[in-house]
Amino acid sequence: MAMLGTLAFLAFWIWGCIKLRSLLPAGMIWDLLTFAVGGTLWGLPLIPLFRWAERPPKG
């Protein structure tokens, strides 16, 4: 279940980065900033999902 959640989130995250990049002015620095920040920060929103997936099974 966590794998599907991660894949769905990453698809949305990548789409969001691409959409955000299309709203900014053209330039290589904007490419670098958008995709470097997006590529670095993707893990932060997934931390709760990873913790949930790593917990021991009940019972």
N, CA, C and O atoms as a printed pandas DataFrame, in Angstrom:
     atom_number atom_name residue_name chain_id  residue_number  x_coord  y_coord  z_coord
0              1         N          MET        A               1    0.817   -1.188    0.000
1              2        CA          MET        A               1    0.000    0.000    0.000
2              3         C          MET        A               1    0.868    1.262    0.000
3              4         O          MET        A               1    0.579    2.229   -0.704
4              5         N          ALA        A               2    1.934    1.233    0.800
5              6        CA          ALA        A               2    2.819    2.393    0.865
6              7         C          ALA        A               2    3.519    2.626   -0.474
7              8         O          ALA        A               2    3.775    3.768   -0.858
8              9         N          MET        A               3    3.824    1.539   -1.178
9             10        CA          MET        A               3    4.473    1.672   -2.480
10            11         C          MET        A               3    3.565    2.414   -3.464
11            12         O          MET        A               3    4.022    3.286   -4.203
12            13         N          LEU        A               4    2.283    2.061   -3.468
13            14        CA          LEU        A               4    1.346    2.728   -4.365
14            15         C          LEU        A               4    1.167    4.193   -3.989
15            16         O          LEU        A               4    1.067    5.058   -4.859
16            17         N          GLY        A               5    1.129    4.463   -2.697
17            18        CA          GLY        A               5    1.039    5.851   -2.235
18            19         C          GLY        A               5    2.255    6.663   -2.647
19            20         O          GLY        A               5    2.133    7.815   -3.063
20            21         N          THR        A               6    3.432    6.052   -2.526
21            22        CA          THR        A               6    4.666    6.739   -2.918
22            23         C          THR        A               6    4.688    7.018   -4.413
23            24         O          THR        A               6    5.040    8.119   -4.837
24            25         N          LEU        A               7    4.315    6.026   -5.211
25            26        CA          LEU        A               7    4.304    6.219   -6.662
26            27         C          LEU        A               7    3.293    7.282   -7.081
27            28         O          LEU        A               7    3.581    8.106   -7.949
28            29         N          ALA        A               8    2.119    7.266   -6.471
29            30        CA          ALA        A               8    1.110    8.276   -6.791
30            31         C          ALA        A               8    1.591    9.665   -6.392
31            32         O          ALA        A               8    1.428   10.624   -7.148
32            33         N          PHE        A               9    2.183    9.773   -5.209
33            34        CA          PHE        A               9    2.694   11.062   -4.768
34            35         C          PHE        A               9    3.790   11.564   -5.695
35            36         O          PHE        A               9    3.793   12.737   -6.068
36            37         N          LEU        A              10    4.721   10.693   -6.073
37            38        CA          LEU        A              10    5.819   11.124   -6.941
38            39         C          LEU        A              10    5.326   11.549   -8.316
39            40         O          LEU        A              10    5.859   12.494   -8.898
40            41         N          ALA        A              11    4.322   10.867   -8.843
41            42        CA          ALA        A              11    3.752   11.288  -10.123
42            43         C          ALA        A              11    3.161   12.688  -10.000
43            44         O          ALA        A              11    3.372   13.529  -10.874
44            45         N          PHE        A              12    2.433   12.941   -8.934
45            46        CA          PHE        A              12    1.856   14.260   -8.696
46            47         C          PHE        A              12    2.950   15.303   -8.468
47            48         O          PHE        A              12    2.857   16.421   -8.975
48            49         N          TRP        A              13    3.987   14.941   -7.708
49            50        CA          TRP        A              13    5.083   15.865   -7.399
50            51         C          TRP        A              13    5.827   16.278   -8.675
51            52         O          TRP        A              13    6.128   17.455   -8.871
52            53         N          ILE        A              14    6.116   15.308   -9.533
53            54        CA          ILE        A              14    6.814   15.598  -10.780
54            55         C          ILE        A              14    5.951   16.481  -11.676
55            56         O          ILE        A              14    6.439   17.441  -12.272
56            57         N          TRP        A              15    4.659   16.146  -11.764
57            58        CA          TRP        A              15    3.738   16.977  -12.536
58            59         C          TRP        A              15    3.721   18.400  -11.986
59            60         O          TRP        A              15    3.727   19.359  -12.757
60            61         N          GLY        A              16    3.699   18.546  -10.667
61            62        CA          GLY        A              16    3.689   19.871  -10.043
62            63         C          GLY        A              16    4.957   20.663  -10.332
63            64         O          GLY        A              16    4.890   21.865  -10.590
64            65         N          CYS        A              17    6.102   20.009  -10.293
65            66        CA          CYS        A              17    7.371   20.691  -10.614
66            67         C          CYS        A              17    7.382   21.163  -12.064
67            68         O          CYS        A              17    7.808   22.280  -12.357
68            69         N          ILE        A              18    6.919   20.318  -12.953
69            70        CA          ILE        A              18    6.887   20.694  -14.364
70            71         C          ILE        A              18    5.907   21.846  -14.585
71            72         O          ILE        A              18    6.196   22.777  -15.337
72            73         N          LYS        A              19    4.750   21.780  -13.930
73            74        CA          LYS        A              19    3.750   22.841  -14.059
74            75         C          LYS        A              19    4.288   24.152  -13.478
75            76         O          LYS        A              19    4.123   25.211  -14.083
76            77         N          LEU        A              20    4.927   24.086  -12.314
77            78        CA          LEU        A              20    5.519   25.286  -11.716
78            79         C          LEU        A              20    6.576   25.876  -12.634
79            80         O          LEU        A              20    6.649   27.094  -12.797
80            81         N          ARG        A              21    7.388   25.028  -13.229
81            82        CA          ARG        A              21    8.438   25.513  -14.129
82            83         C          ARG        A              21    7.842   26.221  -15.338
83            84         O          ARG        A              21    8.418   27.190  -15.832
84            85         N          SER        A              22    6.706   25.752  -15.815
85            86        CA          SER        A              22    6.094   26.386  -16.986
86            87         C          SER        A              22    5.526   27.766  -16.660
87            88         O          SER        A              22    5.301   28.568  -17.566
88            89         N          LEU        A              23    5.293   28.050  -15.391
89            90        CA          LEU        A              23    4.757   29.354  -14.988
90            91         C          LEU        A              23    5.850   30.403  -14.776
91            92         O          LEU        A              23    5.556   31.596  -14.701
92            93         N          LEU        A              24    7.091   29.973  -14.679
93            94        CA          LEU        A              24    8.215   30.885  -14.434
94            95         C          LEU        A              24    8.804   31.363  -15.754
95            96         O          LEU        A              24    8.614   30.730  -16.792
96            97         N          PRO        A              25    9.523   32.489  -15.709
97            98        CA          PRO        A              25   10.153   32.964  -16.943
98            99         C          PRO        A              25   11.209   31.977  -17.455
99           100         O          PRO        A              25   11.757   31.182  -16.692
100          101         N          ALA        A              26   11.479   32.046  -18.744
101          102        CA          ALA        A              26   12.473   31.161  -19.348
102          103         C          ALA        A              26   13.865   31.491  -18.820
103          104         O          ALA        A              26   14.202   32.656  -18.611
104          105         N          GLY        A              27   14.655   30.468  -18.612
105          106        CA          GLY        A              27   16.027   30.670  -18.172
106          107         C          GLY        A              27   16.574   29.433  -17.493
107          108         O          GLY        A              27   15.856   28.702  -16.810
108          109         N          MET        A              28   17.861   29.217  -17.697
109          110        CA          MET        A              28   18.493   28.038  -17.139
110          111         C          MET        A              28   18.531   28.082  -15.617
111          112         O          MET        A              28   18.438   27.038  -14.972
112          113         N          ILE        A              29   18.665   29.268  -15.031
113          114        CA          ILE        A              29   18.710   29.363  -13.570
114          115         C          ILE        A              29   17.382   28.934  -12.961
115          116         O          ILE        A              29   17.360   28.319  -11.895
116          117         N          TRP        A              30   16.264   29.255  -13.633
117          118        CA          TRP        A              30   14.950   28.827  -13.145
118          119         C          TRP        A              30   14.801   27.319  -13.254
119          120         O          TRP        A              30   14.199   26.685  -12.387
120          121         N          ASP        A              31   15.347   26.746  -14.314
121          122        CA          ASP        A              31   15.345   25.280  -14.444
122          123         C          ASP        A              31   16.091   24.656  -13.268
123          124         O          ASP        A              31   15.597   23.732  -12.622
124          125         N          LEU        A              32   17.270   25.169  -13.007
125          126        CA          LEU        A              32   18.095   24.632  -11.933
126          127         C          LEU        A              32   17.396   24.760  -10.590
127          128         O          LEU        A              32   17.331   23.792   -9.833
128          129         N          LEU        A              33   16.873   25.938  -10.286
129          130        CA          LEU        A              33   16.224   26.151   -8.999
130          131         C          LEU        A              33   14.979   25.281   -8.838
131          132         O          LEU        A              33   14.784   24.649   -7.800
132          133         N          THR        A              34   14.151   25.254   -9.861
133          134        CA          THR        A              34   12.897   24.498   -9.760
134          135         C          THR        A              34   13.153   23.010   -9.567
135          136         O          THR        A              34   12.590   22.394   -8.663
136          137         N          PHE        A              35   13.991   22.437  -10.401
137          138        CA          PHE        A              35   14.182   20.996  -10.354
138          139         C          PHE        A              35   15.148   20.566   -9.256
139          140         O          PHE        A              35   15.042   19.446   -8.755
140          141         N          ALA        A              36   16.090   21.431   -8.869
141          142        CA          ALA        A              36   16.974   21.097   -7.747
142          143         C          ALA        A              36   16.195   21.103   -6.437
143          144         O          ALA        A              36   16.334   20.194   -5.620
144          145         N          VAL        A              37   15.383   22.125   -6.245
145          146        CA          VAL        A              37   14.583   22.189   -5.014
146          147         C          VAL        A              37   13.529   21.086   -5.013
147          148         O          VAL        A              37   13.347   20.400   -4.007
148          149         N          GLY        A              38   12.841   20.917   -6.128
149          150        CA          GLY        A              38   11.838   19.855   -6.215
150          151         C          GLY        A              38   12.434   18.468   -6.046
151          152         O          GLY        A              38   11.832   17.604   -5.410
152          153         N          GLY        A              39   13.613   18.252   -6.612
153          154        CA          GLY        A              39   14.274   16.962   -6.501
154          155         C          GLY        A              39   14.853   16.694   -5.131
155          156         O          GLY        A              39   15.092   15.540   -4.773
156          157         N          THR        A              40   15.082   17.736   -4.363
157          158        CA          THR        A              40   15.623   17.584   -3.022
158          159         C          THR        A              40   14.522   17.440   -1.969
159          160         O          THR        A              40   14.665   16.669   -1.021
160          161         N          LEU        A              41   13.447   18.169   -2.134
161          162        CA          LEU        A              41   12.420   18.229   -1.095
162          163         C          LEU        A              41   11.307   17.188   -1.228
163          164         O          LEU        A              41   10.388   17.179   -0.409
164          165         N          TRP        A              42   11.361   16.325   -2.222
165          166        CA          TRP        A              42   10.268   15.375   -2.417
166          167         C          TRP        A              42   10.107   14.429   -1.245
167          168         O          TRP        A              42    9.003   13.947   -0.993
168          169         N          GLY        A              43   11.163   14.156   -0.536
169          170        CA          GLY        A              43   11.093   13.192    0.562
170          171         C          GLY        A              43   10.409   13.706    1.811
171          172         O          GLY        A              43    9.866   12.916    2.582
172          173         N          LEU        A              44   10.420   15.014    2.028
173          174        CA          LEU        A              44    9.837   15.553    3.254
174          175         C          LEU        A              44    8.350   15.224    3.429
175          176         O          LEU        A              44    7.963   14.788    4.513
176          177         N          PRO        A              45    7.510   15.409    2.423
177          178        CA          PRO        A              45    6.106   15.057    2.615
178          179         C          PRO        A              45    5.862   13.553    2.744
179          180         O          PRO        A              45    4.801   13.136    3.209
180          181         N          LEU        A              46    6.833   12.739    2.336
181          182        CA          LEU        A              46    6.653   11.286    2.392
182          183         C          LEU        A              46    7.110   10.669    3.711
183          184         O          LEU        A              46    6.884    9.481    3.939
184          185         N          ILE        A              47    7.741   11.440    4.573
185          186        CA          ILE        A              47    8.245   10.900    5.836
186          187         C          ILE        A              47    7.136   10.224    6.650
187          188         O          ILE        A              47    7.355    9.118    7.145
188          189         N          PRO        A              48    5.951   10.841    6.812
189          190        CA          PRO        A              48    4.894   10.137    7.573
190          191         C          PRO        A              48    4.479    8.812    6.927
191          192         O          PRO        A              48    4.203    7.845    7.637
192          193         N          LEU        A              49    4.431    8.756    5.622
193          194        CA          LEU        A              49    4.074    7.512    4.942
194          195         C          LEU        A              49    5.142    6.447    5.171
195          196         O          LEU        A              49    4.815    5.284    5.409
196          197         N          PHE        A              50    6.407    6.832    5.102
197          198        CA          PHE        A              50    7.486    5.875    5.339
198          199         C          PHE        A              50    7.459    5.365    6.781
199          200         O          PHE        A              50    7.684    4.180    7.025
200          201         N          ARG        A              51    7.183    6.256    7.732
201          202        CA          ARG        A              51    7.106    5.822    9.136
202          203         C          ARG        A              51    5.939    4.863    9.335
203          204         O          ARG        A              51    6.058    3.879   10.064
204          205         N          TRP        A              52    4.824    5.146    8.694
205          206        CA          TRP        A              52    3.671    4.261    8.796
206          207         C          TRP        A              52    4.002    2.890    8.211
207          208         O          TRP        A              52    3.626    1.863    8.776
208          209         N          ALA        A              53    4.702    2.876    7.086
209          210        CA          ALA        A              53    5.022    1.617    6.420
210          211         C          ALA        A              53    6.044    0.791    7.210
211          212         O          ALA        A              53    6.069   -0.434    7.094
212          213         N          GLU        A              54    6.875    1.445    8.001
213          214        CA          GLU        A              54    7.931    0.733    8.734
214          215         C          GLU        A              54    7.492    0.250   10.111
215          216         O          GLU        A              54    8.244   -0.466   10.772
216          217         N          ARG        A              55    6.302    0.620   10.558
217          218        CA          ARG        A              55    5.881    0.223   11.890
218          219         C          ARG        A              55    5.665   -1.297   11.925
219          220         O          ARG        A              55    5.363   -1.920   10.907
220          221         N          PRO        A              56    5.823   -1.863   13.100
221          222        CA          PRO        A              56    5.619   -3.313   13.199
222          223         C          PRO        A              56    4.142   -3.674   13.001
223          224         O          PRO        A              56    3.263   -2.893   13.365
224          225         N          PRO        A              57    3.869   -4.825   12.441
225          226        CA          PRO        A              57    2.473   -5.223   12.240
226          227         C          PRO        A              57    1.761   -5.462   13.572
227          228         O          PRO        A              57    2.373   -5.895   14.549
228          229         N          LYS        A              58    0.475   -5.175   13.595
229          230        CA          LYS        A              58   -0.308   -5.387   14.817
230          231         C          LYS        A              58   -0.659   -6.868   14.943
231          232         O          LYS        A              58   -0.940   -7.564   13.967
232          233         N          GLY        A              59   -0.626   -7.303   16.188
233          234        CA          GLY        A              59   -1.090   -8.648   16.489
234          235         C          GLY        A              59   -0.113   -9.684   16.299
235          236         O          GLY        A              59   -0.406  -10.858   16.527
